[in-house]
Amino acid sequence: MTRRMRKTILGRKLGTSQRYDEAGNRVQVTLIEAGPCTILQVKTQETEGYEALQVGFGDSSKEPKKPRAGLFEKVGCAAKRFIREVPSVEGAALPAGESFDLSLFEGVASVDVSGVSKGKGFQGTVKRWNHAIGPKSHGSKSKRNVGSTGMHQDPGRVVKGKKMPGQHGNANVKVRNLQVVSADAEQNLLVVEGSVPGPAGGYLTIEESL
């Protein structure tokens, strides 16, 4: 049994807005600039041992390093800002140098969106893990403290996985099954219901939901 290739495209978060559904309810939507994506390299079962496309999205103003510069020169395209591997387009043998756009997602009802969440810096457990705060009465010194982190004499250590202060956000996040409100291939504009990871201007990977 062969696994069906998921339609995948790269994009950039433009921001959030709102729409009204058929019942008159206001819903939050996210606007995404999706594609066009340029195929930089075609990976095949014979050469790499698997099938995939290396694609780039968004022109870069920076001078690429030599390996990347050679790749862009080979396919005859401008340097790209966001490069990822995506599954091959089912039923289409696209060579390097060609591009595809949002018309690939025609008829797709829901998508999974991956991106890097907003970084919040070093945070305590109240903000990072939604822990409850301590007493606020006069003289209290444990309002936002971590509390007990270890054990008694046995085992006498902090167990792995303990929820502690640390870096909050700036992590790879995937949001699944977002309903597609509209997909305009002419304007490269994808509108999905709900929110997606990252700030406005952040780069995203959009996949067809299984």
N, C-alpha and C positions, 0 to 999 in steps of 0.2 A: 504494500500500500504506500503510495507516494504522498508526502506531506504537501498540502496546498501552500503556495507562497503567499505571504501576507503583503498586501499593497502598502508601501512605505514611502514617505516623502519627508524632506527636511523643510523647516520653516523658521519663522521668527515671530515672537509674540509682539503684537502691536499695542494691545491694551484691552480693557474691558468696557462693556457697554451694557445696554439692556434692550430687551425686546418684549413684546406682548404676545402670548399664545392665543389660541382660538377662543379660550374661555375668558380672555381679558386679564389674565394674571401676568404680572411683570416677572420676568426671569432674567437672571444675569447671564451674559454671554461673553465669550472671549474672541477677539479678532486676531487671526493668525495670517501672516503672509506666508503662504505655502508654495514653494517652487518659484520659478523653474529650477530644476536640478540638472547639473551637467555630469555626465558619466565620465569619470577619470580613468577607471580601469575595470575590465571585465575579468572576474575570477571564475575559472572553470574547474570541473572535476579532474580533468587531465593534468592541469598545471598546479593548482593549489590544493586539490583534494576536496573542494567544495565549490558550490556555485553562489556567487554574490556579485554585487555591483558596488564599486567605490565611487561615491558621488560627492559633489561639492555644491554648496549653496552660498550665495552672497559674496560679492566681489570684495577683496581685501585691499586696503590702501598701503599695507606694509609689504616690504620686499621679502618674498619667500626665500627660505633656505634652499641650498643647491639641489637636494633631492626632490623637493617639492617643485622648484622652479623647472627642473627637467621634465617632470610629469606634466605640468601645465603647458609647457612648450610643445611636448609631444602630441597632446590632444588639441592644441591650438585654441586655448581659452585663457581668460584672465585668471589671476590668482584668486582662489576661493578662501573665504573666511572660515567656513564650517564644513568639515569633511567627515563622512561616516560611511560605514558599510551597510548596505541594505540588501534584502533578498532580491533575486532577479525578478524582472517583470514577467509574470506568467503569460505565455503565448506570444511573447515579443522578443526577438533577438536584436537587442540594441547594442551597437558598437560603441567603443570609446569615442568621445567627442560629441555624441548625440545628447539630447536633453529631453526630459519629460516634465510635464506640468500637472496641475491639479485635475485635469480632465481624467487622469488615472483613477480618481476617487468618485467618478460618476456612479450613483446608485448605492454608495456606502452610507449606512445609516448611523453607525457609531464608530468612534476611534479611540485608541489609546495614545496618550501624549506623554512623552518623556522629556525631562529637562532638569536643570540644576536649580534647586530652591534658593530663595533669598538667604543670604548669610546674615545671621544675627550676632555673630561674635561669641565670646566666652560668656556663658550664662549659668545661673544657679539652677537648682532642681525645681524650684517653683515655676519658673518660666520654661525650662527645657523639658520637664517631665510632668508638669501640671500637679506638683505635690501641694498638699494643703500647708497653709502657714501656721505658725505657732501662736501662742497667746499674745495679745497686744496690751496686756495690762501693765501698769507701772512697774518698772524694774525688770521686765522680761527681756532676756537677751537671746531668745531663740525664735524670733519672729519668722525669719527666713533661713534659718540654719538647716544644714543637711540632716542633722540628728545622728543617731547611731549608724555607723557604717560597717562594724565588724561584729564579732562574736565574743563569747567568754574564752576561757583557756582552750577550748576545743571547738572548732578547728583553729581559732586564734588568728584569723586572717580575713581580709575582705574578699568575698566570693566573686568569681568572674560574672560579669553582666550586671553588677550592682549599678543602679541608676545614680549617677554622680554628676557634679557640675562639669561642663566642658563645652566644646564647640557646638553651637546650635545653628542648624540650617546649613546652606552651602553643600548640599548632598544631592545625589542623583535620585530623582523621584519620578514615578510613573503613575499617572491617573488613568484609570480604566473606564471604558464604556461611556464616554462623553457623547451625547447625542449631537449629530451634525444638523445645524439649523440651515445652513446654505453653503454651497461650494461654487464659487465663481471662478472658472478657469481663466477667463479673459483678464480679470483684475488680480489673479493669484490670491484671492481672499477666501479663507476658510473661517466660518463662524460656527463655534461649538457652544453648547449650553454648559455653564459651570465655569470653573476656574482651572488654570493650568499652572504648572510650577514656574517659578522664576519671575524676574522683573520685566517690565516693558522693554523690548529690545533683546531679550534673552533668546537664545537659539533652542529649537525644539526638534524632536523626532516624532512624526505622526505616523501611526500604524493603524491599519484596519483592525477592528476588534474581532476576535474569534467568536 
